[in-house]
């Protein structure tokens, strides 16, 4: 062989060796060095991660009646990328071509899968069918099978599936599981590809018109937006899981129960202090009162004075928690967000302080100037020309002048100390969002101070009033209001318990007893709240009537906020109830706390006492006609 030929042969051999060396190096890199990345890329192309929503904790009342729970719904979603892939679409298209006739009817499930696979390979290898034809046949197959179950027209569904939309397209949502589960089986039976079913939990409220502002609601993502749903979000919300669904090499999605799974962790359950039976009573009577007295706003709060537990709380206006129409207009929680001048219900501050500090006794008398007191620029009117009244009578008759006399006696500094001790002009700390603090005028101004004594110049919330009277009812202690009783795990174990808590002692126990005795006289024929009497029980309470402040900050002539706060039985109250009716426009009765709010309390009190099986403390007067019939029997 010539030298030149040998040289050329050597060059060729070297080139071949170099080429194979490069290929070998690349092969080693792929097999060993780049193996992890390659596997990850392959896995990403052949699997889908489906999130699994964690069940939100349920909310129950004190008797474990369900108030808020989860309702499973399903969304049918089309993966438009899969629908446009002929290799994937060929499964459904092949099924549509062979799933009929005697041979199909007689075939076993294994034989049917073989028939579909054989037809699929024919379609993909056919010179007569293009990829677009296969995709179109698959879409027609989907529309033909699913249009009726989805409640759609076939041509409408086909047009939607044939759109140029990329990514995912929701075909329908919020399907009940009774509809979704058979639909999912139908998709699998007909070899339909590119559709998947997203399971979701929708929040559902068992009594959507009860305790609306207490419960609150969740948004579309399942996050609490107000009420207990918001304040207890960290307990109620669980942690989502996921499932990875694998796909075969032919692009066919495997069964949903195959692949990796991270189970979700459910949220904790919240048990409220609310009693749904009492809540229903309160809501019914509040609605009846608003309708009778032509008002649109108001609230009723019913609580246990010994523990501070809220047994019922209703505010108006409200809305349906499941439908949620007019949320913006009706989401205002009057019980904790409305601030108003309470009028005469605040007279317990001055009179109670005079008793507690020893400046007065229940029988101590003050001169009420026959209806008008003038001290320099200070002018205090009374609704009747009273002369001398005892402290008990000042509360019974609701004398402005008499109350001011006791407030003047204890002094501004002491008055403000007791006002703060009762919890006015400060948030109660209830486990709900949006609670208002209230306002207090400058007490160093003599006119302001005189008005504060009888309920003007101090803006309060209904809950503050309820808690203040709770202190009078329970022996003198201001309690922390509680609306949450326990947080409970799925296995029934109590994770956190919310115990009763005394905020501070407002008055001596003796003073509490004296005030309760005085307030029972208010609920008598001689008092301003004679219409608050509950048959069979000695009740106590106080009326309040205040001119309403308008949006411009000025008083609105002829518009009032009327209220009553009471408790029964008077000797050992089982509950305190505050009723506030905002701007009643009725002309059938005079618009006072004693004529509107007091009778509403009486109706609630009678029903609540029966519901709670309270033992009557007073004889019940029976009509003579009833007695006559009884004697004949």
C-alpha positions in Angstrom: 0.0 0.0 0.0 1.4 3.4 -0.9 2.3 5.9 1.8 -0.3 8.4 0.6 -3.0 5.7 0.8 -1.9 4.7 4.3 -2.0 8.3 5.4 -5.6 8.7 4.1 -6.6 5.5 5.8 -5.1 6.6 9.1 -7.0 9.9 8.9 -10.3 8.1 8.3 -9.7 5.8 11.2 -8.8 8.7 13.5 -11.9 10.5 12.4 -14.1 7.5 13.1 -12.4 6.9 16.5 -12.9 10.6 17.4 -16.6 10.5 16.3 -17.3 7.4 18.3 -15.5 8.8 21.3 -17.7 11.9 21.2 -20.8 9.7 20.9 -19.6 7.5 23.7 -18.9 10.5 25.9 -22.4 11.9 25.2 -23.9 8.5 26.0 -22.1 8.4 29.3 -23.2 11.9 30.2 -26.8 11.1 29.5 -26.7 7.8 31.3 -24.9 8.9 34.4 -24.3 12.6 34.7 -27.6 14.0 33.3 -29.7 11.1 34.3 -31.6 12.9 37.1 -32.6 15.9 34.8 -33.7 13.5 32.0 -35.8 11.5 34.4 -37.4 14.6 35.7 -38.2 15.9 32.3 -39.7 12.6 31.3 -41.8 12.5 34.4 -43.1 16.0 33.8 -44.2 15.1 30.3 -46.0 11.9 31.5 -47.8 13.1 34.7 -50.2 15.7 36.0 -50.3 17.1 39.5 -53.9 17.5 40.7 -54.4 19.5 43.9 -56.6 18.0 46.6 -58.5 20.6 48.6 -58.3 20.1 52.3 -61.7 20.0 54.0 -62.4 23.1 56.0 -63.4 22.5 59.6 -67.1 22.6 60.4 -68.8 25.1 62.8 -71.3 23.9 65.3 -73.4 25.5 68.0 -73.1 24.7 71.7 -75.3 21.6 71.2 -73.2 20.5 68.3 -75.9 21.3 65.7 -74.1 22.0 62.4 -74.1 25.6 61.3 -71.4 25.5 58.6 -70.1 22.5 56.7 -68.6 21.5 53.4 -70.5 20.5 50.3 -68.5 18.5 47.6 -68.8 19.8 44.1 -66.9 19.0 40.9 -65.7 21.0 37.9 -65.2 19.4 34.5 -62.1 20.8 32.9 -60.8 20.3 29.4 -57.0 20.3 28.8 -56.9 21.9 25.4 -53.3 20.8 24.7 -54.3 17.1 25.1 -57.4 17.6 23.0 -55.2 18.9 20.1 -52.8 16.0 20.3 -53.8 13.3 17.7 -52.0 10.5 19.6 -54.1 11.3 22.7 -57.3 12.0 20.7 -57.0 8.7 18.8 -58.2 6.8 21.9 -61.6 8.4 22.0 -61.9 8.5 18.2 -61.1 4.8 17.9 -63.7 4.0 20.6 -66.3 5.9 18.7 -65.6 3.8 15.5 -65.7 0.3 17.1 -68.1 0.7 20.1 -71.1 -0.8 18.3 -72.3 -4.0 16.7 -72.6 -7.6 17.8 -68.9 -8.1 18.2 -68.5 -5.2 20.6 -71.6 -6.3 22.6 -70.2 -9.8 23.0 -66.6 -8.7 23.8 -65.1 -8.9 27.3 -63.5 -5.7 28.8 -60.1 -7.0 27.8 -61.2 -7.7 24.2 -62.8 -4.2 24.0 -59.5 -2.6 25.0 -57.7 -4.6 22.4 -60.2 -3.7 19.7 -59.8 0.0 20.6 -56.0 -0.2 20.5 -56.0 -2.0 17.2 -58.3 0.6 15.7 -56.2 3.4 17.2 -53.0 2.1 15.5 -54.8 1.9 12.2 -56.0 5.4 12.4 -52.6 6.8 13.3 -51.0 4.9 10.4 -53.7 5.6 7.9 -52.8 7.7 4.9 -56.4 8.8 4.6 -56.7 10.3 8.1 -54.7 13.3 9.2 -54.0 14.5 12.7 -56.7 17.2 12.4 -59.3 14.6 11.4 -58.6 12.4 14.4 -58.7 15.5 16.7 -62.1 16.5 15.2 -63.5 13.0 15.5 -62.5 12.9 19.2 -64.2 16.3 19.9 -67.3 15.2 18.1 -67.3 12.0 20.2 -67.0 14.1 23.4 -69.9 16.4 22.4 -72.1 13.5 21.5 -71.5 11.7 24.8 -71.4 14.6 27.3 -73.8 17.3 25.9 -76.9 15.8 27.5 -75.4 15.0 31.0 -73.8 18.5 31.1 -77.1 20.1 30.1 -75.6 21.6 27.0 -76.5 21.6 23.3 -74.2 19.3 21.3 -73.2 21.9 18.7 -72.6 24.5 21.5 -70.3 22.1 23.3 -68.5 21.1 20.1 -67.8 24.7 19.3 -66.4 25.3 22.8 -64.1 22.3 22.5 -63.0 23.4 19.0 -62.0 26.9 20.1 -58.4 28.2 20.0 -58.2 28.5 23.7 -55.0 27.3 25.2 -54.4 25.7 28.6 -57.4 24.6 30.5 -61.1 25.3 29.9 -63.8 24.8 32.5 -66.8 23.2 30.8 -69.0 23.2 33.9 -68.5 23.7 37.7 -70.3 23.0 40.9 -71.6 19.6 39.9 -73.1 17.6 42.7 -71.2 14.4 43.3 -74.3 12.4 42.5 -74.0 13.8 38.9 -70.2 14.1 38.7 -69.3 10.5 39.7 -71.4 8.8 37.0 -70.2 11.4 34.5 -66.6 10.5 35.3 -67.4 6.8 34.8 -69.0 7.7 31.4 -65.8 9.5 30.3 -63.6 6.5 31.2 -66.0 4.0 29.6 -65.9 5.9 26.3 -62.1 6.4 26.3 -62.5 10.2 26.3 -59.2 11.9 26.8 -58.1 15.4 27.8 -60.9 15.9 30.4 -60.4 15.8 34.1 -62.5 16.3 37.1 -61.5 18.9 39.7 -63.0 18.0 43.1 -63.7 21.0 45.3 -65.4 21.7 48.6 -68.0 24.5 48.7 -69.0 26.0 52.0 -72.6 25.4 52.9 -74.6 26.9 55.7 -77.3 24.7 57.2 -79.5 27.7 58.3 -78.3 30.4 55.9 -80.5 33.1 57.5 -79.5 32.5 61.1 -76.5 34.1 62.9 -75.4 35.5 59.5 -73.0 38.1 61.0 -71.7 35.7 63.6 -70.7 33.0 61.1 -69.5 35.2 58.2 -68.6 33.5 54.9 -65.7 32.3 52.8 -64.6 33.5 49.3 -64.3 31.4 46.2 -60.9 30.2 47.4 -62.3 29.0 50.7 -60.8 31.8 52.8 -62.9 33.3 55.6 -63.9 36.9 54.9 -65.8 38.0 58.0 -67.3 36.7 61.2 -66.1 33.5 62.8 -65.0 32.2 59.3 -62.4 35.0 59.3 -61.3 35.2 63.0 -60.9 31.4 63.2 -59.3 31.0 59.8 -56.1 29.6 61.2 -58.0 26.8 62.9 -60.7 26.1 60.2 -58.3 26.1 57.2 -56.5 22.8 56.6 -53.6 22.1 54.3 -54.1 21.0 50.7 -52.7 17.8 49.3 -52.0 16.6 45.8 -52.2 13.6 43.5 -49.9 12.9 40.5 -51.7 11.2 37.7 -49.4 9.3 35.3 -49.8 9.0 31.5 -48.8 6.0 29.4 -46.2 6.3 26.6 -49.1 6.6 24.2 -50.3 9.7 26.0 -53.2 8.0 27.7 -54.0 9.2 31.2 -54.0 6.4 33.7 -56.7 5.8 36.3 -56.9 8.6 39.0 -56.1 6.2 41.8 -52.7 5.4 40.3 -49.6 7.5 41.0 -48.2 9.5 44.0 -50.5 10.9 46.6 -50.1 13.5 49.4 -53.3 13.4 51.5 -54.7 16.7 52.6 -54.9 17.7 56.2 -58.4 18.7 57.3 -59.1 21.9 59.3 -60.2 21.9 63.0 -63.8 22.2 64.0 -65.1 25.2 65.9 -67.8 25.0 68.6 -69.7 28.2 69.3 -71.5 29.3 72.5 -74.5 30.1 70.3 -77.6 28.1 70.9 -79.5 27.7 67.6 -82.8 27.3 69.4 -82.4 30.6 71.1 -80.9 32.1 68.0 -84.1 31.3 66.0 -86.3 32.8 68.7 -84.2 36.0 68.7 -84.2 36.3 64.9 -88.0 35.7 64.6 -88.9 38.3 67.2 -86.4 40.9 65.9 -87.9 40.5 62.4 -91.4 40.8 63.8 -90.5 44.0 65.7 -88.8 45.6 62.8 -91.9 44.9 60.6 -94.3 46.1 63.2 -92.5 49.3 64.1 -91.3 50.1 60.6 -87.6 49.9 61.1 -84.8 48.4 58.9 -82.0 48.2 61.5 -81.5 46.7 64.9 -80.1 44.0 67.0 -80.8 41.6 69.8 -78.1 40.0 72.0 -78.8 37.3 74.5 -76.0 36.2 76.8 -75.2 34.3 80.0 -74.1 36.9 82.6 -72.2 34.4 84.7 -69.9 33.2 81.9 -70.1 36.0 79.3 -71.1 33.4 76.7 -73.2 34.8 73.8 -76.2 32.6 73.5 -77.7 34.4 70.5 -76.8 37.5 68.5 -78.8 38.8 65.5 -78.3 42.0 63.5 -80.4 43.5 60.7 -80.2 44.0 57.8 -78.8 40.6 56.9 -78.6 38.3 53.9 -78.6 34.6 52.9 -75.2 33.1 53.5 -75.5 30.6 50.6 -76.9 33.0 48.0 -75.1 36.1 49.3 -77.1 38.8 47.5 -76.8 42.4 48.7 -73.8 41.5 50.9 -72.4 45.0 50.5 -75.5 46.6 51.9 -76.2 44.0 54.6 -72.9 42.9 56.0 -72.8 45.6 58.7 -72.9 43.8 62.1 -75.1 46.1 64.2 -74.4 44.3 67.4 -70.7 45.1 67.5 -70.2 47.8 64.8 -73.1 50.2 65.4 -72.2 53.1 67.8 -75.2 55.1 69.2 -76.0 57.2 72.2 -77.8 54.8 74.5 -79.9 57.3 76.4 -81.4 56.1 79.7 -79.8 52.7 79.7 -76.6 54.5 80.7 -78.1 55.9 83.9 -76.9 52.8 85.8 -73.4 54.2 85.7 -74.1 57.3 87.9 -76.6 55.6 90.2 -74.6 52.5 90.6 -71.4 54.5 91.3 -73.3 56.5 94.0 -74.4 53.3 95.7 -71.0 51.6 95.3 -69.0 54.5 96.8 -71.4 55.0 99.7 -72.7 58.4 98.5 -76.2 57.2 98.5 -78.6 54.3 99.4 -81.5 53.1 97.4 -83.8 55.4 99.5 -81.6 58.5 99.2 -83.7 61.3 97.7 -82.8 64.1 95.3 -84.9 67.1 94.2 -85.8 67.0 90.5 -86.8 70.6 90.1 -90.3 69.8 88.7 -89.0 69.0 85.2 -86.2 71.6 84.4 -82.9 72.2 86.0 -80.9 75.2 85.0 -77.3 75.7 86.3 -75.6 78.5 84.3 -75.3 77.1 80.8 -76.3 73.6 81.9 -80.0 72.9 81.2 -81.5 69.5 81.9 -85.1 68.7 81.1 -87.2 65.8 82.4 -90.2 64.3 80.6 -92.3 64.8 83.7 -92.3 67.4 86.5 -90.9 65.3 89.3 -90.2 66.7 92.8 -88.3 64.5 95.2 -87.3 61.0 94.0 -85.3 58.3 95.7 -82.5 56.7 93.8 -84.7 53.7 93.1 -87.4 56.0 91.8 -84.9 57.9 89.7 -84.3 54.7 87.8 -87.9 53.6 87.8 -89.1 57.0 86.4 -85.9 57.4 84.3 -85.4 61.0 85.6 -82.6 62.9 83.8 -82.3 65.5 86.5 -82.2 62.9 89.3 -79.4 60.9 87.5 -77.4 64.1 87.0 -77.7 64.9 90.7 -76.0 61.6 91.5 -73.4 62.1 88.8 -72.6 65.5 90.2 -72.4 64.1 93.7 -69.8 61.4 92.8 -67.8 63.8 90.7 -66.4 63.8 87.1 -63.3 61.7 87.9 -65.2 59.0 89.7 -67.9 58.9 87.0 -65.3 58.4 84.3 -63.6 55.7 86.3 -66.9 53.7 86.6 -67.7 54.4 82.9 -64.4 52.8 82.0 -64.9 50.0 84.5 -68.2 49.0 82.8 -66.3 48.7 79.5 -67.7 51.7 77.6 -65.6 53.4 75.0 -63.4 50.3 74.6 -63.6 47.1 72.6 -64.9 44.1 74.5 -62.4 41.7 72.8 -65.0 39.4 71.4 -63.6 36.9 68.9 -65.0 38.7 65.9 -63.6 41.3 63.5 -64.7 44.9 63.0 -65.8 45.6 66.6 -66.1 49.3 67.3 -64.7 51.1 70.4 -67.3 53.9 70.8 -66.8 57.6 71.7 -66.8 59.8 74.7 -67.2 63.5 74.7 -64.9 65.8 76.8 -66.2 65.4 80.4 -64.5 68.6 81.6 -67.1 70.6 79.7 -70.0 71.0 82.2 -72.7 70.7 79.5 -71.1 67.5 78.2 -70.8 66.0 81.6 -74.4 66.7 82.4 -75.5 65.0 79.2 -73.3 62.0 79.7 -75.0 61.3 83.0 -78.3 60.5 81.2 -76.9 58.8 78.1 -75.8 61.5 75.6 -72.3 62.4 74.7 -71.3 58.7 75.0 -71.5 56.5 72.0 -71.6 52.7 72.7 -72.2 49.4 71.0 -75.1 47.1 71.9 -72.6 44.5 73.0 -71.0 46.9 75.5 -74.4 47.6 77.0 -75.1 43.9 77.3 -71.8 43.2 79.0 -72.3 46.1 81.4 -75.7 44.9 82.5 -74.2 41.4 82.7 -71.9 42.8 85.5 -75.0 44.0 87.4 -76.7 40.7 86.9 -73.8 38.4 88.0 -72.7 40.1 91.2 -70.5 42.9 89.9 -67.9 41.4 87.5 -67.4 42.5 83.9 -66.9 39.3 81.9 -65.0 38.9 78.7 -67.7 38.1 76.0 -67.2 34.7 74.5 -68.7 33.4 71.3 -66.3 30.5 70.8 -66.5 27.5 73.2 -64.0 25.0 71.9 -61.7 24.1 69.0 -62.0 20.3 68.3 -60.0 17.9 66.2 -61.5 15.3 63.9 -61.0 12.6 66.5 -63.1 14.6 69.0 -60.1 15.8 71.1 -60.4 19.3 72.4 -57.5 21.3 71.0 -58.3 24.6 72.7 -61.0 25.5 75.2 -62.1 29.1 75.8 -62.8 29.5 79.5 -64.9 32.3 81.1 -62.7 35.2 82.1 -63.4 38.1 84.5 -62.1 41.4 83.1 -62.5 43.4 86.3 -64.8 43.9 89.3 -67.0 46.8 88.5 -68.9 47.1 91.8 -69.3 45.3 95.1 -71.7 42.3 95.2 -73.9 44.3 97.6 -74.2 47.1 95.0 -75.1 44.6 92.3 -77.9 43.3 94.5 -79.2 46.9 95.2 -79.1 47.7 91.5 -81.0 44.6 90.6 -83.7 45.4 93.1 -83.9 49.0 91.7 -84.2 47.7 88.1 -87.0 45.3 89.0 -89.1 48.4 89.8 -88.5 49.7 86.3 -90.3 46.6 85.1 -93.5 47.4 87.0 -96.7 49.2 86.5 -95.1 52.4 87.9 -91.9 52.0 85.8 -91.1 53.0 82.2 -90.8 49.3 81.2 -94.2 47.8 82.4 -94.5 46.2 78.9 -91.3 44.2 79.5 -93.0 42.0 82.1 -92.6 38.2 81.5 -95.4 36.1 83.0 -94.1 33.9 85.7 -90.9 35.7 86.3 -89.7 38.8 88.1 -87.6 40.7 85.5 -85.3 43.6 85.7 -84.2 46.1 83.1 -83.9 49.6 81.8 -85.4 51.5 78.9 -83.5 53.8 76.6 -84.6 56.4 74.1 -82.2 58.7 72.3 -82.5 61.1 69.4 -80.7 59.7 66.4 -77.6 61.4 65.0 -77.6 61.9 61.2 -74.8 61.4 58.7 -73.9 65.1 59.1 -73.3 64.7 62.8 -76.4 66.6 63.9 -79.5 65.3 65.7 -82.4 64.3 63.5 -85.7 65.6 64.9 -88.3 62.9 65.0 -85.8 60.0 64.6 -84.8 57.8 67.5 -82.8 54.8 68.6 -84.9 53.0 71.2 -83.6 50.2 73.4 -84.2 48.0 76.4 -81.8 45.8 78.3 -83.2 43.3 80.8 -82.6 40.1 82.6 -84.5 37.3 84.3 -85.1 35.8 86.8 -84.2 39.0 88.7 -82.9 37.2 91.8 -80.4 35.1 89.8 -80.5 36.0 86.1 -80.1 33.2 83.6 -79.7 35.6 80.7 -79.3 39.2 79.9 -81.0 40.5 76.7 -80.5 43.8 74.9 -82.9 44.9 72.2 -82.1 47.9 70.0 -84.5 49.2 67.3 -82.9 51.9 65.1 -85.2 54.6 63.8 -88.7 53.1 64.1 -91.1 55.1 61.9 -94.4 53.7 63.3 -97.2 56.1 64.2 -99.2 53.4 66.0 -97.4 53.9 69.3 -95.1 56.5 70.8 -91.6 55.8 69.9 -89.9 55.0 73.2 -87.8 52.2 74.5 -90.7 51.3 76.8 -93.2 51.0 74.0 -91.2 49.3 71.3 -88.0 47.6 72.7 -89.5 46.5 76.0 -92.4 44.5 74.6 -90.0 42.9 72.2 -87.9 41.8 75.1 -91.0 40.4 76.8 -91.8 38.2 73.8 -88.2 37.0 73.6 -88.0 36.5 77.4 -91.1 34.4 77.6 -90.0 32.1 74.7 -86.4 31.9 75.9 -87.4 31.0 79.5 -89.6 28.2 78.2 -86.8 27.0 75.9 -84.3 27.0 78.7 -86.8 25.3 81.1 -86.4 28.0 83.7 -88.5 27.5 86.8 -91.1 30.3 87.2 -90.5 32.6 90.2 -93.8 34.4 90.3 -97.4 33.2 90.2 -99.0 33.6 86.8 -102.2 35.6 86.7 -105.0 33.7 84.9 -108.0 35.4 83.3 -111.2 35.0 85.2 -112.9 33.3 82.2 -110.1 30.7 82.2 -110.6 30.0 85.9 -114.3 29.6 85.4 -113.8 27.0 82.7 -111.2 25.2 84.8 -113.7 25.0 87.7 -116.4 23.4 85.5 -113.9 20.8 84.3 
